[in-house]
């Protein structure tokens, strides 16, 4: 192989590496922008569980749900047999849990969530302390060896996923992936966040958890399998919302997804 050919191949390799680094850098900028957005996870500033019946809300401390902005008596959430409605300004409407249905009070936005048999109100505040004091994310340097092609084995079933509230619910798992990383053969089980999900969602721990990375878990998304393969890019592993706010209800990894190795890639512990 002559010298010019070697230099040409080296140039191609350098270009590919530069393109990959640029791709990861762009993904990380978008990740931080979404987190900091007015309605992003950093704006989460409260979580109130509803009682059966009437739940008044507003800035008056006598309300069942006391707010930091808006009218003294902003309205009433009604919970009856798993159905949530809001009475506000003389009008009643139903609110779908875990949807974009929002109730506003001053600068605040309120949404209904359902976790197991519990219904709650999630509060978002664009002036939340977490959003105002956010000081950026930190990562390991992106390395291409942490981008691996895994073999996907179809094995549809439901696996129990427990959240930080201690509630356990089954989630659909379409199969598992096997791959080799840091000298070990490893396996992970993804779940589908909704029936028509367009991505696989991985909740995992590794031996950096609780040290360099967030203790509970990290998340990783991938495209759906193609020809029996899935690309896992651990340089895109990221913290769950619970790493930034006490008002999130994050899922925890199943036992099968606790890896016996250090994954020194992706997002580090917030504030580390």
C-alpha angles and dihedrals in degrees: 000000000000125000096252091053091051091050091049092052091047090052092051091050091049091049092050091049091048092049091051093049090049090050092052092045091053091048091051092049090052091047092054093044091053091048092051096042118121091256096031127119093273089064091062104115109159147016122199124183114220125234119219106270128013123006112180120203136194142095095291106102089223090072120103086235111036114203133198097224141025133044122344089241106027099165147287132274113211121202117191124163095332096316120114123200132171127218110204131154090357094303128108124205136166120248121210114221117245093009136113091263102129136187116203129211113174107309091340129101122203127198133182118239130184122209114177106312093337127099122201145171117244113206124208122192121182087207095052118146092240091056095044094048099040110135104184139269129279128212143180112256108274112257123184093221087073090062104083137173110231130197113242119215115193111229108146116202142123121264126195113250119192121203130209089268089064093250118138124204132166119253127192114258114190096197138293141282128226124198143153120247135157089002096304136103106235139184133204133183118216126202132209114238091205135008094259096040116159094202140047114242119211123194110190146160128203137176093282090062112115090014117058093354136047111290102228101050147296128239131228130184128201138176118264116273119285119197090342095308137107127190113224115193108188089184082077095051108129143189121262118243089259088072088069107030137029090217099072124096101215125184119243125223120266116243090257091062098058102108120209093218140070113259100200095187138090131021121000128213111296108258093014 
